[in-house]
Amino acid sequence: MRERKQDRAAEGGAEQERRRARFGALPERVLPRDMVEERPAIPRDPARDAYDPDEFAVRYGL
């Protein structure tokens, strides 16, 4: 019975070393500002923002 426990301990030690080598360190911390990408919802259209008073008068006044 003791031999089995010692064998398991020896196997467990090798397994623990493998596990520690693989998962022994935490991954690098990611900051919240690095997880967010900011960009406009739609591309800016300069023609849409251009104000033409003559077109306004023709479209809504006549």
C-alpha positions in Angstrom: 0.0 0.0 0.0 2.8 2.4 0.9 4.5 1.6 -2.4 1.5 2.7 -4.3 1.3 6.0 -2.6 5.0 6.6 -3.2 4.6 5.7 -6.9 1.7 8.1 -7.1 3.7 10.8 -5.4 6.5 10.3 -7.8 4.1 10.4 -10.8 2.3 13.3 -9.3 5.6 15.2 -8.9 6.4 14.8 -12.5 2.9 15.8 -13.5 3.0 18.8 -11.2 6.3 19.9 -12.8 4.7 19.7 -16.2 1.7 21.6 -15.1 3.8 24.2 -13.4 5.9 24.6 -16.6 2.8 25.1 -18.6 0.5 27.1 -16.3 3.1 28.4 -13.7 2.8 32.1 -14.7 -0.2 34.3 -15.2 -0.6 35.8 -18.7 0.4 39.4 -19.1 -2.2 41.9 -17.8 -4.4 43.6 -20.5 -5.5 47.1 -19.6 -9.2 48.1 -20.4 -8.0 50.9 -22.7 -6.3 48.3 -24.8 -9.5 46.2 -25.2 -11.5 49.0 -26.8 -11.2 50.4 -30.3 -12.8 53.7 -31.0 -13.7 54.7 -34.5 -16.6 56.6 -36.1 -19.8 54.7 -36.7 -19.9 55.9 -40.3 -17.2 57.5 -42.4 -17.4 61.3 -42.4 -19.0 62.7 -45.6 -18.0 66.3 -46.2 -20.7 66.8 -48.9 -23.4 65.9 -46.3 -22.1 68.6 -43.9 -21.8 71.3 -46.6 -24.4 74.0 -46.4 -25.6 75.6 -49.6 -28.2 78.3 -49.0 -29.3 78.3 -52.6 -30.1 74.6 -52.5 -31.9 75.1 -49.2 -34.1 77.8 -50.7 -34.9 75.8 -53.8 -35.6 72.6 -51.8 -37.8 74.1 -49.0 -38.8 77.6 -50.2 -40.1 77.2 -53.7 
